[in-house]
Amino acid sequence: QVQLVESGGGLVQPGGSLTLSCAASGFTFNGYDMSWYRQAPGNEREVVAGISTLAGIRYVDPVTGRFTISRDNAKNTVYLQMNSLKPEDTAVYSCKTRITGRDYWGQGTQVTVSS
């Protein structure tokens, strides 16, 4: 079955960096687009970045220039490198893929940016 497992979250000071990983299994990873989303307390879940099968990339404006999404098809893993973190980046970060019209989500990893 499709599984997405995130890791790499934690507590970091403003201005710091974290790299999130999402390990995928149960499907042909290199055949599907992948996305990172986040949900802050009291807010709706929002897309952060996406990467296509051909490594086409998009970011939302608040993270452009600070976050980098990448994928390693040999390792079935998508990454989110986050630099210059701000308190407003605090959220649960989840990866997602869509297969034949159905969305699959990981369990999420908490990122807290605080001094």
The first five atom37 places (N, CA, C, CB, O) and aatype in JSON, in Angstrom:
{
  "aatype": [5, 19, 5, 10, 19, 6, 15, 7, 7, 7, 10, 19, 5, 14, 7, 7, 15, 10, 16, 10, 15, 4, 0, 0, 15, 7, 13, 16, 13, 2, 7, 18, 3, 12, 15, 17, 18, 1, 5, 0, 14, 7, 2, 6, 1, 6, 19, 19, 0, 7, 9, 15, 16, 10, 0, 7, 9, 1, 18, 19, 3, 14, 19, 16, 7, 1, 13, 16, 9, 15, 1, 3, 2, 0, 11, 2, 16, 19, 18, 10, 5, 12, 2, 15, 10, 11, 14, 6, 3, 16, 0, 19, 18, 15, 4, 11, 16, 1, 9, 16, 7, 1, 3, 18, 17, 7, 5, 7, 16, 5, 19, 16, 19, 15, 15],
  "atom_mask": [
    [1, 1, 1, 1, 1],
    [1, 1, 1, 1, 1],
    [1, 1, 1, 1, 1],
    [1, 1, 1, 1, 1],
    [1, 1, 1, 1, 1],
    [1, 1, 1, 1, 1],
    [1, 1, 1, 1, 1],
    [1, 1, 1, 0, 1],
    [1, 1, 1, 0, 1],
    [1, 1, 1, 0, 1],
    [1, 1, 1, 1, 1],
    [1, 1, 1, 1, 1],
    [1, 1, 1, 1, 1],
    [1, 1, 1, 1, 1],
    [1, 1, 1, 0, 1],
    [1, 1, 1, 0, 1],
    [1, 1, 1, 1, 1],
    [1, 1, 1, 1, 1],
    [1, 1, 1, 1, 1],
    [1, 1, 1, 1, 1],
    [1, 1, 1, 1, 1],
    [1, 1, 1, 1, 1],
    [1, 1, 1, 1, 1],
    [1, 1, 1, 1, 1],
    [1, 1, 1, 1, 1],
    [1, 1, 1, 0, 1],
    [1, 1, 1, 1, 1],
    [1, 1, 1, 1, 1],
    [1, 1, 1, 1, 1],
    [1, 1, 1, 1, 1],
    [1, 1, 1, 0, 1],
    [1, 1, 1, 1, 1],
    [1, 1, 1, 1, 1],
    [1, 1, 1, 1, 1],
    [1, 1, 1, 1, 1],
    [1, 1, 1, 1, 1],
    [1, 1, 1, 1, 1],
    [1, 1, 1, 1, 1],
    [1, 1, 1, 1, 1],
    [1, 1, 1, 1, 1],
    [1, 1, 1, 1, 1],
    [1, 1, 1, 0, 1],
    [1, 1, 1, 1, 1],
    [1, 1, 1, 1, 1],
    [1, 1, 1, 1, 1],
    [1, 1, 1, 1, 1],
    [1, 1, 1, 1, 1],
    [1, 1, 1, 1, 1],
    [1, 1, 1, 1, 1],
    [1, 1, 1, 0, 1],
    [1, 1, 1, 1, 1],
    [1, 1, 1, 1, 1],
    [1, 1, 1, 1, 1],
    [1, 1, 1, 1, 1],
    [1, 1, 1, 1, 1],
    [1, 1, 1, 0, 1],
    [1, 1, 1, 1, 1],
    [1, 1, 1, 1, 1],
    [1, 1, 1, 1, 1],
    [1, 1, 1, 1, 1],
    [1, 1, 1, 1, 1],
    [1, 1, 1, 1, 1],
    [1, 1, 1, 1, 1],
    [1, 1, 1, 1, 1],
    [1, 1, 1, 0, 1],
    [1, 1, 1, 1, 1],
    [1, 1, 1, 1, 1],
    [1, 1, 1, 1, 1],
    [1, 1, 1, 1, 1],
    [1, 1, 1, 1, 1],
    [1, 1, 1, 1, 1],
    [1, 1, 1, 1, 1],
    [1, 1, 1, 1, 1],
    [1, 1, 1, 1, 1],
    [1, 1, 1, 1, 1],
    [1, 1, 1, 1, 1],
    [1, 1, 1, 1, 1],
    [1, 1, 1, 1, 1],
    [1, 1, 1, 1, 1],
    [1, 1, 1, 1, 1],
    [1, 1, 1, 1, 1],
    [1, 1, 1, 1, 1],
    [1, 1, 1, 1, 1],
    [1, 1, 1, 1, 1],
    [1, 1, 1, 1, 1],
    [1, 1, 1, 1, 1],
    [1, 1, 1, 1, 1],
    [1, 1, 1, 1, 1],
    [1, 1, 1, 1, 1],
    [1, 1, 1, 1, 1],
    [1, 1, 1, 1, 1],
    [1, 1, 1, 1, 1],
    [1, 1, 1, 1, 1],
    [1, 1, 1, 1, 1],
    [1, 1, 1, 1, 1],
    [1, 1, 1, 1, 1],
    [1, 1, 1, 1, 1],
    [1, 1, 1, 1, 1],
    [1, 1, 1, 1, 1],
    [1, 1, 1, 1, 1],
    [1, 1, 1, 0, 1],
    [1, 1, 1, 1, 1],
    [1, 1, 1, 1, 1],
    [1, 1, 1, 1, 1],
    [1, 1, 1, 1, 1],
    [1, 1, 1, 0, 1],
    [1, 1, 1, 1, 1],
    [1, 1, 1, 0, 1],
    [1, 1, 1, 1, 1],
    [1, 1, 1, 1, 1],
    [1, 1, 1, 1, 1],
    [1, 1, 1, 1, 1],
    [1, 1, 1, 1, 1],
    [1, 1, 1, 1, 1],
    [1, 1, 1, 1, 1]
  ],
  "atom_positions": [
    [[0.84, -1.18, 0.0], [0.0, 0.0, 0.0], [0.88, 1.25, 0.0], [-0.95, 0.0, 1.22], [2.06, 1.21, 0.38]],
    [[0.28, 2.35, -0.43], [1.02, 3.6, -0.49], [1.34, 4.07, 0.93], [0.22, 4.67, -1.27], [0.46, 4.13, 1.79]],
    [[2.6, 4.4, 1.14], [3.01, 4.96, 2.43], [3.93, 6.15, 2.2], [3.72, 3.9, 3.3], [4.81, 6.12, 1.33]],
    [[3.71, 7.18, 2.98], [4.57, 8.37, 2.99], [4.94, 8.63, 4.45], [3.86, 9.62, 2.34], [4.07, 8.78, 5.3]],
    [[6.23, 8.69, 4.72], [6.69, 8.86, 6.09], [7.65, 10.04, 6.15], [7.38, 7.57, 6.61], [8.74, 10.02, 5.58]],
    [[7.21, 11.08, 6.86], [8.03, 12.28, 7.0], [8.96, 12.17, 8.21], [7.14, 13.53, 7.12], [8.67, 11.46, 9.18]],
    [[10.06, 12.89, 8.13], [10.99, 12.98, 9.25], [11.78, 14.28, 9.12], [11.94, 11.75, 9.31], [11.76, 14.94, 8.08]],
    [[12.47, 14.62, 10.19], [13.35, 15.78, 10.15], [12.85, 17.03, 10.84], [0.0, 0.0, 0.0], [13.56, 18.03, 10.91]],
    [[11.62, 17.0, 11.33], [11.11, 18.17, 12.03], [11.77, 18.35, 13.38], [0.0, 0.0, 0.0], [12.55, 17.51, 13.82]],
    [[11.45, 19.47, 14.03], [12.01, 19.73, 15.34], [11.88, 21.19, 15.72], [0.0, 0.0, 0.0], [11.16, 21.96, 15.08]],
    [[12.59, 21.54, 16.78], [12.61, 22.92, 17.27], [13.87, 23.62, 16.77], [12.54, 22.95, 18.84], [14.97, 23.09, 16.9]],
    [[13.7, 24.79, 16.2], [14.83, 25.53, 15.66], [14.63, 27.01, 15.97], [14.99, 25.28, 14.12], [13.5, 27.49, 16.04]],
    [[15.72, 27.72, 16.15], [15.64, 29.16, 16.41], [15.37, 29.93, 15.11], [16.94, 29.67, 17.07], [15.71, 29.45, 14.03]],
    [[14.77, 31.09, 15.22], [14.59, 31.93, 14.02], [15.91, 32.13, 13.3], [13.99, 33.29, 14.4], [16.95, 32.37, 13.92]],
    [[15.85, 32.03, 11.99], [17.06, 32.13, 11.18], [17.75, 30.8, 10.93], [0.0, 0.0, 0.0], [18.67, 30.72, 10.12]],
    [[17.32, 29.77, 11.62], [17.93, 28.46, 11.48], [17.42, 27.69, 10.27], [0.0, 0.0, 0.0], [16.63, 28.18, 9.47]],
    [[17.9, 26.46, 10.18], [17.59, 25.6, 9.03], [17.16, 24.21, 9.48], [18.79, 25.51, 8.09], [17.57, 23.73, 10.54]],
    [[16.35, 23.6, 8.67], [15.97, 22.19, 8.84], [15.78, 21.59, 7.46], [14.65, 22.05, 9.7], [15.45, 22.28, 6.5]],
    [[16.01, 20.29, 7.38], [15.7, 19.55, 6.16], [14.71, 18.44, 6.49], [16.98, 18.96, 5.52], [14.98, 17.57, 7.32]],
    [[13.58, 18.49, 5.85], [12.56, 17.46, 6.0], [12.72, 16.41, 4.91], [11.15, 18.08, 5.96], [13.11, 16.71, 3.79]],
    [[12.41, 15.17, 5.27], [12.42, 14.08, 4.3], [11.06, 13.4, 4.29], [13.54, 13.06, 4.63], [10.36, 13.35, 5.3]],
    [[10.71, 12.89, 3.15], [9.48, 12.11, 3.0], [9.83, 10.85, 2.22], [8.33, 12.93, 2.28], [10.08, 10.9, 1.02]],
    [[9.85, 9.73, 2.91], [10.16, 8.45, 2.29], [8.89, 7.8, 1.78], [10.88, 7.52, 3.27], [7.93, 7.62, 2.53]],
    [[8.88, 7.45, 0.51], [7.69, 6.89, -0.13], [7.86, 5.41, -0.41], [7.38, 7.65, -1.43], [8.97, 4.93, -0.66]],
    [[6.76, 4.69, -0.37], [6.77, 3.27, -0.73], [5.38, 2.87, -1.2], [7.21, 2.4, 0.48], [4.39, 3.56, -0.95]],
    [[5.33, 1.74, -1.9], [4.05, 1.21, -2.33], [3.57, 1.7, -3.68], [0.0, 0.0, 0.0], [2.47, 1.35, -4.11]],
    [[4.37, 2.51, -4.35], [4.01, 2.98, -5.69], [5.3, 3.34, -6.42], [3.03, 4.2, -5.63], [6.37, 3.42, -5.83]],
    [[5.15, 3.56, -7.73], [6.32, 3.9, -8.56], [6.63, 5.38, -8.38], [6.07, 3.55, -10.07], [6.07, 6.24, -9.06]],
    [[7.53, 5.65, -7.46], [7.77, 7.01, -7.0], [8.09, 7.98, -8.15], [8.91, 7.02, -6.01], [7.58, 9.09, -8.17]],
    [[8.92, 7.55, -9.09], [9.36, 8.48, -10.13], [8.27, 8.8, -11.15], [10.57, 7.92, -10.85], [8.48, 9.6, -12.06]],
    [[7.11, 8.18, -10.99], [6.02, 8.43, -11.9], [4.99, 9.44, -11.42], [0.0, 0.0, 0.0], [3.98, 9.67, -12.08]],
    [[5.25, 10.03, -10.25], [4.23, 10.9, -9.65], [4.83, 12.19, -9.09], [3.49, 10.16, -8.55], [5.94, 12.21, -8.56]],
    [[4.04, 13.25, -9.23], [4.4, 14.51, -8.62], [4.3, 14.39, -7.1], [3.5, 15.66, -9.13], [3.52, 13.59, -6.58]],
    [[5.1, 15.2, -6.41], [5.09, 15.21, -4.95], [4.96, 16.66, -4.47], [6.38, 14.55, -4.37], [5.42, 17.59, -5.12]],
    [[4.33, 16.81, -3.31], [4.15, 18.16, -2.76], [4.38, 18.14, -1.26], [2.74, 18.69, -3.07], [4.22, 17.12, -0.59]],
    [[4.77, 19.3, -0.76], [4.83, 19.53, 0.68], [3.74, 20.54, 1.05], [6.25, 20.06, 1.13], [3.54, 21.54, 0.37]],
    [[3.03, 20.24, 2.13], [2.01, 21.11, 2.68], [2.37, 21.4, 4.14], [0.6, 20.47, 2.56], [3.2, 20.72, 4.74]],
    [[1.72, 22.42, 4.69], [1.86, 22.67, 6.12], [0.54, 23.18, 6.68], [2.99, 23.69, 6.38], [-0.29, 23.76, 5.98]],
    [[0.38, 22.93, 7.98], [-0.82, 23.4, 8.68], [-0.4, 23.93, 10.03], [-1.87, 22.28, 8.82], [0.09, 23.19, 10.88]],
    [[-0.62, 25.23, 10.22], [-0.35, 25.87, 11.49], [-1.61, 25.81, 12.36], [0.11, 27.34, 11.28], [-2.72, 25.7, 11.83]],
    [[-1.44, 25.88, 13.66], [-2.62, 25.83, 14.56], [-3.63, 26.9, 14.19], [-2.18, 26.0, 16.02], [-3.29, 28.08, 14.05]],
    [[-4.89, 26.48, 14.03], [-5.96, 27.41, 13.72], [-6.05, 27.8, 12.26], [0.0, 0.0, 0.0], [-6.94, 28.55, 11.87]],
    [[-5.14, 27.28, 11.44], [-5.14, 27.62, 10.02], [-5.49, 26.4, 9.17], [-3.78, 28.19, 9.59], [-5.4, 25.26, 9.62]],
    [[-5.89, 26.67, 7.94], [-6.1, 25.59, 7.0], [-4.76, 25.09, 6.46], [-7.02, 26.04, 5.84], [-3.77, 25.82, 6.46]],
    [[-4.76, 23.86, 6.02], [-3.55, 23.32, 5.41], [-3.28, 24.05, 4.09], [-3.69, 21.79, 5.16], [-4.2, 24.32, 3.32]],
    [[-2.02, 24.38, 3.85], [-1.65, 25.11, 2.64], [-0.47, 24.43, 1.96], [-1.31, 26.57, 2.98], [0.38, 23.82, 2.61]],
    [[-0.45, 24.54, 0.65], [0.68, 23.98, -0.1], [1.89, 24.88, 0.11], [0.34, 23.85, -1.61], [1.77, 26.1, 0.19]],
    [[3.05, 24.26, 0.18], [4.3, 24.99, 0.36], [5.14, 24.92, -0.91], [5.09, 24.42, 1.54], [5.64, 25.94, -1.39]],
    [[5.28, 23.71, -1.45], [6.11, 23.52, -2.63], [5.72, 22.22, -3.31], [7.62, 23.51, -2.27], [5.19, 21.31, -2.67]],
    [[5.98, 22.14, -4.6], [5.69, 20.93, -5.35], [6.8, 20.65, -6.35], [0.0, 0.0, 0.0], [7.47, 21.56, -6.83]],
    [[6.96, 19.38, -6.65], [7.97, 18.97, -7.63], [7.36, 17.9, -8.52], [9.28, 18.45, -6.93], [6.78, 16.93, -8.04]],
    [[7.49, 18.09, -9.82], [6.89, 17.16, -10.77], [7.83, 15.99, -11.04], [6.54, 17.89, -12.07], [8.96, 15.93, -10.54]],
    [[7.33, 15.07, -11.87], [8.13, 13.91, -12.23], [9.38, 14.31, -13.02], [7.3, 12.92, -13.04], [10.39, 13.61, -12.98]],
    [[9.3, 15.43, -13.73], [10.44, 15.92, -14.5], [11.2, 17.01, -13.76], [9.98, 16.44, -15.85], [11.96, 17.77, -14.35]],
    [[10.97, 17.07, -12.44], [11.66, 18.03, -11.56], [11.27, 19.47, -11.82], [13.15, 17.88, -11.71], [12.02, 20.38, -11.47]],
    [[10.11, 19.69, -12.41], [9.57, 21.04, -12.44], [9.16, 21.42, -11.03], [0.0, 0.0, 0.0], [8.56, 20.61, -10.32]],
    [[9.45, 22.64, -10.63], [9.3, 23.04, -9.23], [8.45, 24.3, -9.11], [10.66, 23.26, -8.58], [8.52, 25.19, -9.96]],
    [[7.66, 24.36, -8.07], [6.92, 25.57, -7.76], [6.92, 25.77, -6.25], [5.47, 25.5, -8.3], [6.97, 24.82, -5.47]],
    [[6.87, 27.05, -5.87], [6.82, 27.44, -4.46], [5.73, 28.48, -4.25], [8.2, 27.98, -3.99], [5.37, 29.22, -5.17]],
    [[5.22, 28.54, -3.03], [4.34, 29.65, -2.7], [5.23, 30.83, -2.3], [3.33, 29.28, -1.55], [6.37, 30.66, -1.87]],
    [[4.68, 32.02, -2.46], [5.49, 33.23, -2.26], [6.16, 33.32, -0.89], [4.63, 34.43, -2.45], [7.33, 33.73, -0.83]],
    [[5.49, 32.97, 0.21], [6.13, 33.16, 1.52], [7.42, 32.37, 1.72], [5.17, 32.79, 2.6], [8.21, 32.7, 2.6]],
    [[7.64, 31.32, 0.92], [8.83, 30.5, 1.14], [9.83, 30.62, 0.0], [8.44, 29.05, 1.32], [10.94, 30.09, 0.08]],
    [[9.46, 31.31, -1.06], [10.35, 31.45, -2.21], [11.66, 32.11, -1.79], [9.68, 32.29, -3.32], [11.68, 33.14, -1.12]],
    [[12.75, 31.47, -2.19], [14.07, 31.97, -1.82], [14.6, 31.43, -0.52], [0.0, 0.0, 0.0], [15.78, 31.58, -0.22]],
    [[13.74, 30.81, 0.27], [14.17, 30.25, 1.55], [14.07, 28.73, 1.58], [13.33, 30.84, 2.67], [14.9, 28.07, 2.21]],
    [[13.09, 28.17, 0.91], [12.87, 26.72, 0.9], [13.29, 26.15, -0.46], [11.39, 26.37, 1.2], [13.17, 26.81, -1.49]],
    [[13.77, 24.91, -0.43], [14.13, 24.19, -1.65], [13.56, 22.79, -1.6], [15.66, 24.16, -1.85], [13.84, 22.03, -0.67]],
    [[12.77, 22.45, -2.59], [12.24, 21.09, -2.7], [13.09, 20.32, -3.7], [10.74, 21.1, -3.13], [13.52, 20.87, -4.71]],
    [[13.32, 19.05, -3.4], [14.07, 18.2, -4.32], [13.59, 16.77, -4.14], [15.61, 18.31, -4.06], [12.9, 16.44, -3.17]],
    [[13.97, 15.93, -5.08], [13.61, 14.52, -5.0], [14.78, 13.67, -5.42], [12.37, 14.21, -5.87], [15.58, 14.05, -6.28]],
    [[14.88, 12.5, -4.8], [15.87, 11.48, -5.16], [15.09, 10.24, -5.54], [16.88, 11.2, -3.99], [14.66, 9.48, -4.67]],
    [[14.92, 10.02, -6.83], [14.11, 8.89, -7.29], [14.76, 7.55, -6.95], [13.89, 9.0, -8.79], [14.06, 6.54, -6.83]],
    [[16.08, 7.52, -6.81], [16.75, 6.27, -6.44], [16.43, 5.88, -5.0], [18.27, 6.41, -6.62], [16.43, 4.7, -4.65]],
    [[16.15, 6.9, -4.17], [15.85, 6.64, -2.76], [14.36, 6.76, -2.45], [16.63, 7.59, -1.87], [13.95, 6.61, -1.3]],
    [[13.54, 7.03, -3.48], [12.09, 7.19, -3.27], [11.81, 8.22, -2.18], [11.44, 5.83, -2.91], [10.98, 7.99, -1.3]],
    [[12.5, 9.33, -2.24], [12.41, 10.33, -1.18], [12.32, 11.73, -1.77], [13.61, 10.22, -0.23], [12.99, 12.06, -2.75]],
    [[11.46, 12.54, -1.16], [11.38, 13.95, -1.49], [11.82, 14.74, -0.26], [9.92, 14.36, -1.94], [11.54, 14.36, 0.88]],
    [[12.52, 15.84, -0.5], [13.09, 16.63, 0.58], [12.55, 18.05, 0.55], [14.62, 16.65, 0.5], [12.1, 18.54, -0.48]],
    [[12.61, 18.69, 1.7], [12.32, 20.12, 1.78], [13.4, 20.75, 2.65], [10.87, 20.38, 2.36], [13.39, 20.61, 3.88]],
    [[14.32, 21.44, 2.0], [15.36, 22.18, 2.71], [14.79, 23.55, 3.07], [16.65, 22.31, 1.85], [14.36, 24.3, 2.2]],
    [[14.8, 23.86, 4.36], [14.21, 25.11, 4.84], [15.29, 25.95, 5.51], [13.04, 24.84, 5.83], [15.89, 25.54, 6.51]],
    [[15.54, 27.12, 4.96], [16.54, 28.04, 5.5], [15.86, 29.32, 5.97], [17.62, 28.36, 4.45], [14.7, 29.59, 5.63]],
    [[16.59, 30.09, 6.75], [16.08, 31.39, 7.24], [14.68, 31.24, 7.82], [16.07, 32.42, 6.11], [13.78, 32.02, 7.5]],
    [[14.51, 30.26, 8.66], [13.19, 29.97, 9.2], [12.68, 31.1, 10.08], [13.21, 28.67, 9.99], [13.45, 31.76, 10.78]],
    [[11.37, 31.3, 10.03], [10.69, 32.35, 10.77], [9.66, 31.73, 11.7], [10.02, 33.36, 9.82], [9.19, 30.62, 11.45]],
    [[9.29, 32.42, 12.76], [8.25, 31.87, 13.64], [6.97, 31.51, 12.9], [7.93, 32.85, 14.74], [6.28, 30.56, 13.27]],
    [[6.65, 32.26, 11.86], [5.42, 31.97, 11.11], [5.53, 30.71, 10.26], [5.07, 33.13, 10.24], [4.53, 30.3, 9.66]],
    [[6.7, 30.1, 10.18], [6.85, 28.81, 9.5], [6.47, 27.65, 10.41], [8.29, 28.64, 9.02], [6.41, 26.51, 9.97]],
    [[6.2, 27.93, 11.67], [5.79, 26.89, 12.61], [4.51, 26.22, 12.14], [5.61, 27.46, 14.01], [3.5, 26.88, 11.91]],
    [[4.57, 24.9, 12.0], [3.42, 24.14, 11.47], [3.76, 22.66, 11.48], [3.04, 24.62, 10.04], [4.9, 22.26, 11.7]],
    [[2.75, 21.86, 11.22], [2.97, 20.45, 10.89], [3.13, 20.36, 9.37], [1.78, 19.54, 11.4], [2.27, 20.8, 8.61]],
    [[4.24, 19.79, 8.95], [4.55, 19.67, 7.52], [4.28, 18.24, 7.07], [6.04, 20.07, 7.24], [4.69, 17.28, 7.72]],
    [[3.58, 18.12, 5.94], [3.2, 16.81, 5.41], [3.52, 16.75, 3.93], [1.71, 16.53, 5.66], [3.46, 17.76, 3.22]],
    [[3.86, 15.57, 3.47], [4.02, 15.38, 2.04], [2.78, 14.68, 1.48], [5.31, 14.57, 1.72], [2.05, 13.99, 2.19]],
    [[2.59, 14.89, 0.19], [1.4, 14.36, -0.47], [1.71, 13.96, -1.89], [0.28, 15.38, -0.44], [2.53, 14.58, -2.56]],
    [[1.03, 12.92, -2.34], [1.02, 12.58, -3.75], [-0.4, 12.23, -4.16], [2.0, 11.41, -4.05], [-1.23, 11.89, -3.33]],
    [[-0.66, 12.33, -5.44], [-1.98, 11.98, -5.96], [-1.82, 10.87, -6.98], [-2.68, 13.22, -6.59], [-1.07, 10.99, -7.96]],
    [[-2.54, 9.77, -6.74], [-2.47, 8.61, -7.62], [-3.87, 8.26, -8.05], [-1.79, 7.39, -6.92], [-4.74, 8.0, -7.22]],
    [[-4.1, 8.26, -9.36], [-5.43, 8.0, -9.96], [-6.53, 8.74, -9.22], [-5.73, 6.48, -9.96], [-7.55, 8.16, -8.85]],
    [[-6.3, 10.04, -9.01], [-7.32, 10.89, -8.45], [-7.47, 10.86, -6.94], [0.0, 0.0, 0.0], [-8.31, 11.58, -6.39]],
    [[-6.69, 10.06, -6.27], [-6.77, 9.97, -4.81], [-5.5, 10.55, -4.2], [-6.98, 8.51, -4.34], [-4.39, 10.27, -4.65]],
    [[-5.7, 11.38, -3.17], [-4.57, 11.97, -2.46], [-4.11, 11.06, -1.33], [-4.94, 13.35, -1.9], [-4.92, 10.51, -0.57]],
    [[-2.8, 10.92, -1.24], [-2.18, 10.16, -0.15], [-1.28, 11.1, 0.65], [-1.38, 8.94, -0.69], [-0.5, 11.87, 0.08]],
    [[-1.4, 11.03, 1.97], [-0.69, 11.92, 2.87], [0.17, 11.13, 3.85], [-1.68, 12.81, 3.63], [-0.16, 10.0, 4.22]],
    [[1.27, 11.75, 4.25], [2.01, 11.23, 5.37], [1.39, 11.69, 6.68], [0.0, 0.0, 0.0], [0.4, 12.41, 6.69]],
    [[2.01, 11.26, 7.79], [1.45, 11.59, 9.1], [1.86, 12.99, 9.55], [1.89, 10.56, 10.12], [1.26, 13.54, 10.48]],
    [[2.85, 13.55, 8.91], [3.3, 14.89, 9.23], [4.44, 14.92, 10.23], [0.0, 0.0, 0.0], [4.64, 13.98, 11.0]],
    [[5.19, 16.01, 10.19], [6.27, 16.22, 11.14], [6.2, 17.67, 11.62], [7.66, 15.9, 10.49], [6.02, 18.59, 10.83]],
    [[6.35, 17.85, 12.92], [6.19, 19.17, 13.52], [7.47, 19.99, 13.36], [5.83, 19.05, 15.01], [8.57, 19.52, 13.65]],
    [[7.3, 21.2, 12.89], [8.4, 22.17, 12.83], [8.0, 23.36, 13.71], [8.69, 22.63, 11.35], [6.96, 23.98, 13.5]],
    [[8.84, 23.66, 14.68], [8.59, 24.78, 15.57], [9.77, 25.74, 15.5], [8.35, 24.3, 17.03], [10.92, 25.35, 15.74]],
    [[9.48, 26.98, 15.17], [10.52, 28.0, 15.06], [10.3, 28.99, 16.21], [10.48, 28.73, 13.65], [9.33, 29.75, 16.22]],
    [[11.21, 28.95, 17.16], [11.03, 29.77, 18.36], [12.38, 29.99, 19.03], [10.04, 29.11, 19.33], [13.26, 29.13, 18.99]],
    [[12.51, 31.14, 19.66], [13.72, 31.4, 20.43], [13.52, 31.04, 21.89], [14.13, 32.87, 20.3], [14.43, 31.19, 22.7]]
  ]
}
